[in-house]
Amino acid sequence: MTVVSIRDFRANQSKYLGLAAGGESVILTSRTGSFKIVPITEDDSLISKKEFFARIDEARKSIAEGKGTSVSGKEELDSLLASL
């Protein structure tokens, strides 16, 4: 684990971001608290609030058009999730 001050991080960002990308735990300390720097993975998503709500509206429209999947019970849910 590497602990770095905000001043040192600013001066050597590439170094510390490289360490984090390589799997090293990098902790950034400042007056406002400590933060762990981690790379974004495939499972993470960076979308705007506007895009997020647009996707929700699109999903609601699809369900209203009958394009959704109805599940009634744990077994059906387990089966659906296993098929994904």
Secondary structure, DSSP 8 states (H G I E B T S, - for coil): -EEEEHHHHHHTHHHHHHHHHTT--EEEEETTEEEEE----TT-----HHHHHHHHHHHHHHHHTT-S----SHHHHHHHHHH-
